[in-house]
Amino acid sequence: MTKAAEAFGKDLSNFMRSPDALEYIEALSQTVDSTDCPVVQAFRGGRTPGTWGHPKLAVFFARWLDVKFAVFCDMVIDDILNKKAELT
């Protein structure tokens, strides 16, 4: 998450403090088994420093990073709901 935020010129701490992200992370942590893979985990130092997120957090986070990606997601979901696209 750290490197992705940097690549998009975003401050990850803004995401982590946002009410929407906090609510989503809480709901996700209640839904998935986060025993082996915490929803969000920060590492300081070592070989892989940074903040890492559960794979199920990826799309929500990516939508925050890039509004054009968020619009794309909305369009795809709309196509699926209106049967203009198939899930394969």
C-alpha positions as CSV (number, residue, x, y, z in Angstrom):
1,M,0.0,0.0,0.0
2,T,2.9,2.3,0.8
3,K,4.5,2.1,-2.6
4,A,1.2,2.3,-4.4
5,A,0.2,5.5,-2.5
6,E,3.6,7.0,-3.3
7,A,3.2,6.2,-7.0
8,F,0.0,8.1,-7.1
9,G,1.3,11.0,-5.1
10,K,-1.1,10.2,-2.2
11,D,-0.4,10.2,1.6
12,L,-1.3,6.7,2.9
13,S,-2.0,8.2,6.3
14,N,-4.9,10.2,4.8
15,F,-6.5,6.9,3.6
16,M,-5.9,5.2,7.0
17,R,-7.5,8.0,8.9
18,S,-10.5,8.5,6.6
19,P,-13.9,7.4,8.2
20,D,-14.8,5.5,5.0
21,A,-11.6,3.4,5.1
22,L,-11.8,2.8,8.9
23,E,-15.4,1.6,8.5
24,Y,-14.5,-0.6,5.5
25,I,-11.4,-2.1,7.2
26,E,-13.5,-2.9,10.3
27,A,-16.3,-4.5,8.2
28,L,-13.7,-6.5,6.2
29,S,-12.0,-7.7,9.3
30,Q,-15.3,-9.0,10.6
31,T,-16.0,-10.8,7.3
32,V,-12.7,-12.5,6.3
33,D,-10.5,-14.8,8.3
34,S,-7.7,-12.4,9.1
35,T,-5.8,-14.8,11.4
36,D,-3.1,-15.6,8.8
37,C,-3.4,-12.3,6.9
38,P,-4.4,-9.2,8.9
39,V,-6.5,-6.7,7.0
40,V,-3.8,-4.1,7.4
41,Q,-0.3,-4.6,8.7
42,A,2.6,-2.1,9.0
43,F,6.3,-3.2,9.0
44,R,9.0,-0.8,10.1
45,G,12.6,-1.7,9.0
46,G,13.6,-5.1,7.8
47,R,13.5,-6.4,4.3
48,T,9.9,-5.3,3.5
49,P,9.1,-2.1,5.3
50,G,5.8,-0.4,4.6
51,T,2.0,-1.0,5.0
52,W,0.5,-4.1,3.6
53,G,-3.2,-4.8,3.0
54,H,-5.3,-7.9,2.7
55,P,-6.0,-8.8,-0.9
56,K,-9.7,-8.1,-0.4
57,L,-8.8,-4.5,0.5
58,A,-7.1,-3.9,-2.8
59,V,-10.0,-2.7,-5.0
60,F,-11.3,-0.3,-2.2
61,F,-7.8,1.1,-1.8
62,A,-7.2,1.4,-5.6
63,R,-10.5,3.3,-5.9
64,W,-9.2,5.8,-3.4
65,L,-5.9,6.1,-5.3
66,D,-7.4,6.8,-8.7
67,V,-10.8,8.3,-9.4
68,K,-10.7,7.1,-13.0
69,F,-10.3,3.5,-11.7
70,A,-13.2,4.1,-9.3
71,V,-15.4,5.2,-12.3
72,F,-14.2,2.1,-14.3
73,C,-15.3,-0.1,-11.4
74,D,-18.7,1.5,-11.2
75,M,-19.2,1.1,-15.0
76,V,-18.2,-2.6,-14.8
77,I,-20.5,-3.2,-11.9
78,D,-23.3,-1.4,-13.7
79,D,-22.8,-3.6,-16.8
80,I,-22.9,-6.7,-14.7
81,L,-26.1,-5.7,-12.9
82,N,-27.7,-4.7,-16.2
83,K,-26.6,-7.9,-17.9
84,K,-24.4,-6.1,-20.4
85,A,-21.4,-8.1,-19.2
86,E,-21.0,-11.7,-18.0
87,L,-19.0,-13.1,-15.1
88,T,-16.9,-15.9,-16.4
